[in-house]
C-alpha cells in the first residue's frame, strides 16, 4: 500500500507540480477571477429574484366538493387542505402567474384556470385577492385574471423575446409542487419549438427547472423582465428532466392585449396547406437547407388565393422575414396585423426571379376548415378529424385524384397532419392519399372509420399511401 502511495504521489508531482501534493493537507486556493465571477453571477441572480418575486402570484382554484379533480391537481399535497375552514371546498388547481399591470392584471396559463371555481391570487407579501374577471384562450394556453383590488400592485415589464439567444441565462419563478415562490436558473436551450398543437405558439425551451405548479409563472431575463410564460415540460417521470417550455413574451403580450381589449384572441390566416422542402428539393432550387415552404393548395376564396398564390409556389419570406418551416410561417401570419399591408416573397416554378405578392390578411373564422382551391367545395360535415393520430381527412375528388397521382374514386385525402402527432412522426404529410389500411381498401371516410374501429388497441396500422405521387407503406402506432 505504501509503495502504491509513493508511486501515486510521484505521478501527481510530475503532472501537477508540488501544489498537487499540498492539496492532500490543505485546499488549493480558488483563483480570485473564478471566485469573483461566481460571486457576480450569484449576486445577479439575487438581484433579479428580489426584483421579480413581489410580482409573482400563487394561483389556487377551489371548487365544490362534488366536482371532479382537475388534471392540474397535485394529490400529493391533498392532506394539507383538510382543515375545517375548507371542508366545504377542495383544491382543484394550483399554479402561478405574473402581474403585468399595476391595476392588478395577472397573466397565467389557460390550463391553470380552465375548470372554473373560486380563484385566489396570493402575493409574496401575503396579500390575497379574489378575481373579478377571467379572460382566457385555449389555443394559446393563456389567460388574463383581473384581480379584485384598487391597490397599485408591483408588476413586471416584458422583454423582447425575439432578441433572446440560445445560451442566455434565465430564471423560472413560481410555485412548483406548492413550494411557494421558488427560483430556478438555467439557459435558453432552444428556440422555435412547436409542441404539436394547431396554434401558432413558437415556444422557448429552457433547462431551468420547471415542475407542476410552475405553470403560468414567468421566465425572466437577467434584467428582471418577462421573457416567457412557463407552460409545459417534456418528461417521462412527471417532474423536471431539464426540458421545459415557455410561451415567448412577444406572443404572450400580443395574446394578452387582445384578451384585455376584445375578450378573445383573433388570429389572422392566409389559407393554404404547406409542406417543408426536402434536402434534394432545396438543392435543385438553389436554396439553403431549411429555407422556404411549398404550397400544396390554396384554399378557396382565402387571402392567399386572392393574392394569386398557386400550388407548388415556394414561400421564402413573409414581410421580408425568412420562413424556415410550416409552423413558423403560421406563427408569423397568426400574429400579423390585418389592418396593415403584407407581402409574400415567392419562388415560382419556371421563373428565376422572386415574386413579391401583396396580400390582405383576414381574421380566421371560428371553426374554420379550409378547402383546397383545386378541389370541389367540401361541406364541413364531410371532413373528418382523427384526434388520436392527428389527421384531418376529406373525400377524394376527380380533380384531386389527378393532381395527387391517384386513380379516380380511390383513397381519401389527408388535408392536414398535426405536427409531432403519431401520424406526423410516422411520415404522413398534408396532401397524402390513403389507399389501404392493414390491406383493406379505403374509398371513403366511412371506410377509414370502420377499419380504425375494428383494430385492437395497441396494434400497429399499415397505411398504403401516395405521397408526392409515390406509392409508400407507412406504419403508424395503433390506437391507445
C-alpha positions in Angstrom: 0.0 0.0 0.0 2.8 2.4 0.9 4.6 1.6 -2.4 1.4 2.4 -4.3 1.0 5.7 -2.4 4.6 6.7 -3.2 4.0 5.9 -6.9 0.8 8.0 -7.0 2.5 10.9 -5.3 5.3 10.8 -7.8 2.9 10.9 -10.7 0.9 13.8 -9.2 4.1 15.7 -8.6 5.2 15.1 -12.2 2.0 16.2 -13.7 0.7 19.0 -11.4 3.8 20.0 -9.5 4.2 20.5 -5.8 0.8 22.2 -5.4 -0.9 18.9 -6.1 0.8 17.3 -3.1 -0.1 20.2 -1.0 -3.7 19.6 -1.7 -3.5 16.4 0.5 -3.2 18.6 3.6 -4.9 21.9 2.6 -7.4 23.0 0.0 -6.0 24.6 -3.1 -6.9 28.3 -3.3 -9.7 29.2 -5.7 -8.4 31.7 -8.3 -9.6 35.2 -7.5 -11.0 35.6 -11.0 -13.1 32.4 -10.7 -14.4 33.3 -7.3 -15.3 36.8 -8.4 -17.1 35.6 -11.4 -19.1 33.1 -9.4 -20.0 35.8 -6.8 -21.0 38.2 -9.6 -23.3 35.6 -11.1 -24.8 34.8 -7.7 -25.4 38.5 -6.9 -27.0 38.9 -10.3 -29.5 36.1 -9.6 -30.1 37.5 -6.2 -30.9 41.0 -7.6 -33.2 39.6 -10.2 -35.0 37.4 -7.7 -35.6 40.4 -5.3 -37.0 42.4 -8.2 -39.2 39.7 -9.7 -40.7 37.7 -6.7 -43.0 40.5 -5.5 -44.8 40.4 -8.9 -45.3 36.7 -9.0 -48.5 35.3 -7.7 -49.6 31.9 -6.5 -53.0 30.9 -8.0 -55.3 28.5 -6.3 -58.6 27.3 -7.7 -61.2 25.8 -5.4 -64.5 24.2 -6.3 -67.4 22.4 -4.7 -66.6 19.1 -3.1 -68.7 17.2 -5.7 -66.6 18.4 -8.6 -64.1 16.1 -10.4 -60.4 17.0 -9.7 -58.6 18.8 -12.4 -55.6 17.4 -14.2 -53.7 20.3 -12.5 -54.5 18.9 -9.0 -51.5 17.7 -7.0 -52.9 14.8 -5.0 -49.6 14.5 -3.1 -50.5 17.6 -1.1 -54.2 17.0 -0.7 -53.8 16.2 3.0 -52.6 19.8 3.7 -56.1 21.1 2.7 -58.4 19.2 5.1 -58.8 21.9 7.7 -62.3 22.8 8.9 -62.3 26.2 7.1 -62.0 24.5 3.7 -64.2 21.4 4.3 -66.9 22.7 2.0 -64.4 23.2 -0.8 -61.4 21.4 -2.2 -58.3 22.2 -4.1 -58.9 22.0 -7.8 -55.9 23.6 -9.3 -52.6 25.2 -8.3 -50.4 27.3 -10.5 -48.5 30.5 -10.9 -49.0 33.9 -12.6 -47.3 37.2 -13.0 -48.5 40.7 -12.5 -48.0 42.7 -15.8 -50.1 45.8 -14.9 -50.2 47.8 -11.6 -54.1 47.7 -11.8 -54.0 44.0 -10.9 -53.8 42.3 -14.3 -52.2 38.8 -14.0 -51.1 36.7 -16.9 -51.2 32.9 -16.5 -51.9 29.7 -18.3 -55.4 28.7 -19.5 -55.0 25.2 -18.2 -54.5 26.6 -14.6 -58.0 28.2 -14.5 -59.9 26.3 -17.3 -62.1 24.3 -14.9 -63.5 27.4 -13.2 -64.2 27.7 -9.4 -63.1 30.2 -6.8 -59.8 31.7 -7.9 -57.4 33.3 -5.4 -54.2 35.1 -6.1 -51.6 35.4 -3.3 -48.6 37.7 -3.4 -45.2 37.0 -1.8 -46.0 39.5 1.0 -49.1 37.5 2.0 -51.8 39.7 0.4 -54.6 37.7 -1.1 -57.0 38.8 -3.8 -60.1 37.4 -5.4 -60.5 37.5 -9.2 -63.4 39.6 -10.6 -62.8 38.8 -14.3 -61.2 35.9 -16.2 -60.4 36.1 -19.9 -58.9 33.0 -21.5 -57.8 31.5 -24.8 -57.3 27.7 -25.0 -55.4 27.7 -28.3 -52.5 29.8 -26.9 -53.0 28.3 -23.4 -53.0 31.9 -21.9 -55.4 33.5 -19.5 -55.8 37.0 -18.0 -57.0 37.5 -14.5 -58.3 40.8 -13.3 -57.8 41.0 -9.5 -60.4 42.4 -7.3 -58.4 45.3 -5.9 -58.0 49.1 -6.0 -54.4 48.9 -4.8 -51.5 49.6 -7.1 -49.5 46.4 -7.3 -45.9 45.6 -8.3 -45.6 44.4 -11.9 -43.0 43.4 -14.4 -42.2 44.6 -17.9 -42.0 42.3 -21.0 -38.7 41.6 -22.7 -38.3 41.5 -26.5 -38.2 37.7 -26.8 -37.1 37.9 -30.4 -33.7 39.2 -29.2 -33.1 36.2 -26.9 -30.3 33.9 -27.9 -29.5 30.3 -27.2 -27.3 30.3 -24.1 -28.9 33.3 -22.5 -29.4 33.0 -18.7 -33.0 32.9 -17.5 -34.8 32.3 -14.2 -38.0 30.5 -13.7 -40.1 31.7 -10.8 -43.3 30.0 -9.5 -44.8 27.5 -7.0 -43.6 24.0 -8.0 -45.3 21.3 -6.0 -46.8 24.2 -3.9 -43.3 25.2 -2.7 -44.1 28.9 -2.8 -42.1 31.4 -4.8 -39.2 29.1 -5.8 -36.5 30.3 -8.2 -34.5 28.1 -10.6 -31.8 29.1 -13.0 -30.9 27.9 -16.5 -30.4 29.0 -20.0 -32.4 29.2 -23.2 -31.7 25.8 -24.6 -33.5 26.3 -28.0 -36.0 28.5 -29.8 -38.7 27.9 -32.3 -40.1 24.8 -30.6 -43.6 23.6 -31.7 -45.4 21.2 -29.5 -47.8 19.6 -32.0 -50.8 21.9 -31.4 -52.5 23.8 -34.2 -51.9 27.1 -32.6 -49.1 29.4 -33.7 -47.1 29.3 -30.5 -43.4 29.0 -31.1 -42.0 28.0 -27.7 -38.8 28.8 -25.9 -37.0 25.7 -24.5 -35.1 26.1 -21.2 -33.3 23.8 -18.8 -34.3 26.0 -15.8 -36.2 23.6 -13.6 -40.0 23.7 -14.3 -42.4 21.4 -12.4 -46.1 21.1 -11.8 -47.2 24.4 -10.1 -44.8 26.5 -12.2 -47.4 26.7 -15.0 -48.3 30.4 -15.7 -45.2 31.8 -13.8 -42.7 34.0 -15.5 -39.4 33.0 -17.2 -37.3 36.2 -16.7 -34.1 37.5 -18.2 -31.2 38.9 -16.1 -32.9 42.4 -16.3 -35.9 41.0 -14.5 -38.2 41.3 -17.5 -40.7 38.6 -18.5 -39.1 36.6 -21.3 -41.8 33.9 -21.4 -44.6 32.2 -19.5 -43.7 28.8 -18.2 -46.2 26.3 -19.7 -45.0 22.7 -20.3 -42.3 20.1 -19.7 -41.1 17.1 -21.6 -40.8 14.3 -19.1 -41.0 10.6 -18.5 -41.2 10.9 -14.8 -43.9 13.7 -14.4 -41.3 16.1 -13.0 -38.4 18.2 -14.3 -35.9 16.5 -16.6 -34.2 19.6 -17.9 -36.6 20.2 -20.8 -39.2 22.9 -20.1 -41.1 25.2 -22.5 -42.3 28.8 -22.2 -44.6 30.9 -24.4 -42.3 33.7 -25.6 -43.0 37.2 -24.2 -43.8 38.8 -27.6 -46.5 36.2 -28.3 -47.9 36.3 -24.8 -48.1 40.1 -24.9 -49.9 40.0 -28.3 -52.5 37.5 -27.0 -52.9 39.3 -23.6 -53.6 42.6 -25.4 -56.4 41.1 -27.4 -57.9 39.3 -24.3 -57.9 42.6 -22.4 -59.3 44.7 -25.2 -61.6 42.2 -27.0 -62.1 39.4 -24.6 -60.8 36.9 -27.1 -57.8 36.3 -29.4 -58.3 36.9 -33.1 -55.9 35.2 -35.4 -55.0 36.1 -39.0 -54.7 33.5 -41.7 -53.6 33.1 -45.3 -55.4 29.9 -46.2 -53.3 27.1 -47.7 -51.7 23.8 -47.0 -48.0 23.7 -47.0 -45.1 21.2 -46.7 -41.4 21.6 -46.0 -38.8 21.2 -48.6 -36.6 18.1 -48.7 -32.8 18.5 -48.9 -33.0 17.4 -52.6 -35.7 19.9 -53.5 -33.8 22.7 -51.8 -30.6 21.8 -53.7 -32.5 21.6 -57.0 -33.9 25.1 -56.4 -30.6 26.5 -55.3 -31.9 27.3 -51.8 -30.2 26.8 -48.5 -31.5 23.8 -46.4 -34.4 24.6 -44.1 -35.4 27.7 -46.0 -38.9 28.1 -47.6 -42.1 26.0 -47.6 -44.0 24.7 -50.6 -47.7 25.4 -51.2 -49.8 22.3 -51.7 -53.1 24.0 -52.3 -54.5 27.5 -51.6 -58.0 27.4 -50.1 -61.0 28.6 -52.0 -61.7 32.3 -51.5 -58.8 32.6 -49.0 -56.5 35.6 -48.7 -53.8 33.5 -50.3 -56.0 32.7 -53.3 -57.0 36.3 -53.7 -53.3 37.3 -53.6 -52.5 34.9 -56.5 -50.7 32.2 -54.6 -50.5 29.0 -56.7 -49.9 25.3 -56.0 -46.2 24.5 -55.8 -45.2 28.1 -55.1 -42.3 28.3 -52.6 -42.8 30.8 -49.9 -39.4 32.2 -48.9 -40.4 35.3 -46.8 -43.3 36.9 -45.1 -42.8 40.6 -44.7 -39.2 40.2 -45.6 -38.6 37.8 -42.7 -37.3 34.4 -43.7 -39.6 31.4 -43.5 -37.9 28.2 -42.4 -40.9 25.9 -41.6 -44.6 25.5 -41.9 -45.1 26.2 -38.2 -43.0 29.3 -38.3 -45.0 30.8 -41.3 -48.2 30.1 -39.4 -46.9 31.8 -36.3 -45.8 34.8 -38.2 -49.1 35.2 -40.0 -51.2 34.5 -37.0 -49.9 37.5 -35.1 -49.8 39.9 -38.0 -52.0 43.0 -38.1 -54.9 42.5 -40.5 -55.1 46.3 -41.0 -51.6 46.6 -42.4 -50.4 45.6 -45.9 -48.2 42.4 -46.0 -46.1 40.8 -48.7 -45.1 37.2 -49.5 -41.8 36.6 -51.3 -42.4 33.6 -53.6 -40.3 31.5 -55.9 -42.5 30.1 -58.7 -41.6 27.1 -60.9 -40.1 28.1 -64.2 -39.2 31.6 -63.0 -35.8 32.7 -61.7 -36.9 36.0 -60.3 -38.6 36.0 -56.9 -42.1 37.4 -56.8 -43.4 39.8 -54.2 -47.1 39.2 -53.8 -49.1 41.8 -51.8 -51.6 40.1 -49.5 -54.5 41.3 -47.4 -54.9 39.1 -44.3 -58.2 38.3 -42.8 -59.4 37.1 -39.4 -59.6 33.3 -39.3 -63.3 32.4 -38.7 -64.2 30.3 -35.6 -64.2 26.6 -36.6 -62.6 27.4 -39.9 -62.0 24.3 -42.1 -60.1 25.2 -45.3 -60.7 23.5 -48.6 -58.0 23.4 -51.4 -58.9 25.7 -54.3 -58.1 22.9 -56.8 -60.8 20.7 -55.3 -64.6 21.0 -55.3 -66.0 22.6 -52.2 -66.3 20.1 -49.3 -69.0 20.7 -46.8 -67.9 21.0 -43.2 -69.8 17.8 -42.4 -67.8 15.8 -44.9 -64.4 16.3 -43.3 -63.2 14.0 -40.6 -60.7 14.7 -37.8 -58.9 11.8 -36.2 -57.6 13.4 -33.0 -55.8 10.2 -31.9 -53.5 10.0 -34.9 -53.6 13.8 -35.7 -55.2 13.7 -39.1 -57.8 15.8 -40.9 -59.3 13.9 -43.8 -61.6 14.8 -46.7 -63.1 12.7 -49.5 -61.3 12.2 -52.8 -62.5 14.2 -55.9 -61.6 13.5 -59.5 -59.6 16.7 -59.8 -57.7 15.9 -56.6 -57.0 12.3 -57.8 -55.5 13.6 -61.0 -53.4 16.2 -59.2 -52.2 13.8 -56.4 -51.5 10.8 -58.7 -54.3 8.5 -57.6 -56.9 6.6 -59.5 -60.4 8.2 -59.6 -62.5 7.0 -56.7 -59.7 5.5 -54.8 -58.5 6.6 -51.4 -59.2 9.7 -49.2 -57.1 12.8 -48.9 -55.1 14.0 -45.9 -55.9 17.7 -45.7 -53.6 18.3 -42.7 -51.4 16.5 -40.2 -50.8 17.8 -36.7 -47.1 18.4 -36.2 -45.5 15.9 -33.7 -48.6 13.7 -33.8 -48.3 9.9 -34.2 -49.2 10.2 -37.9 -46.7 13.0 -38.5 -43.9 11.1 -36.8 -44.7 8.1 -38.9 -44.2 10.1 -42.1 -47.7 11.1 -43.2 -48.0 14.7 -44.6 -50.5 17.1 -45.9 -51.7 16.1 -49.3 -51.1 12.3 -48.9 -53.7 9.9 -50.3 -54.6 6.9 -48.0 -55.3 3.9 -50.2 -55.3 1.0 -47.8 -55.1 0.3 -44.0 -53.9 -3.1 -43.0 -54.6 -4.3 -46.5 -58.3 -3.1 -46.6 -59.0 -0.6 -49.4 -60.2 2.8 -48.3 -62.6 4.5 -50.7 -64.4 6.8 -48.2 -64.1 8.3 -44.7 -66.7 5.7 -43.6 -64.2 3.0 -44.7 -61.5 4.7 -42.7 -63.6 4.9 -39.5 -64.8 1.3 -39.9 -61.2 -0.1 -40.3 -59.9 2.0 -37.4 -62.7 1.0 -35.1 -62.0 -2.7 -35.8 -58.3 -2.5 -34.9 -57.4 -3.8 -31.5 -55.8 -1.3 -29.1 -52.0 -1.3 -29.3 -51.8 -3.0 -32.8 -49.9 -1.1 -35.5 -51.6 0.3 -38.6 -50.1 -0.3 -42.0 -51.0 2.6 -44.3 -50.6 2.2 -48.1 -50.4 5.8 -49.2 -49.4 8.1 -52.1 -47.1 10.9 -51.1 -45.8 13.3 -53.9 -47.1 10.8 -56.5 -45.0 7.9 -55.0 -46.6 4.8 -53.5 -45.3 4.1 -50.0 -46.1 2.0 -47.0 -46.1 3.7 -43.6 -46.5 2.0 -40.2 -48.4 4.1 -37.7 -48.8 3.2 -34.0 -52.3 1.8 -33.2 -54.9 3.5 -31.1 -54.2 3.5 -27.3 
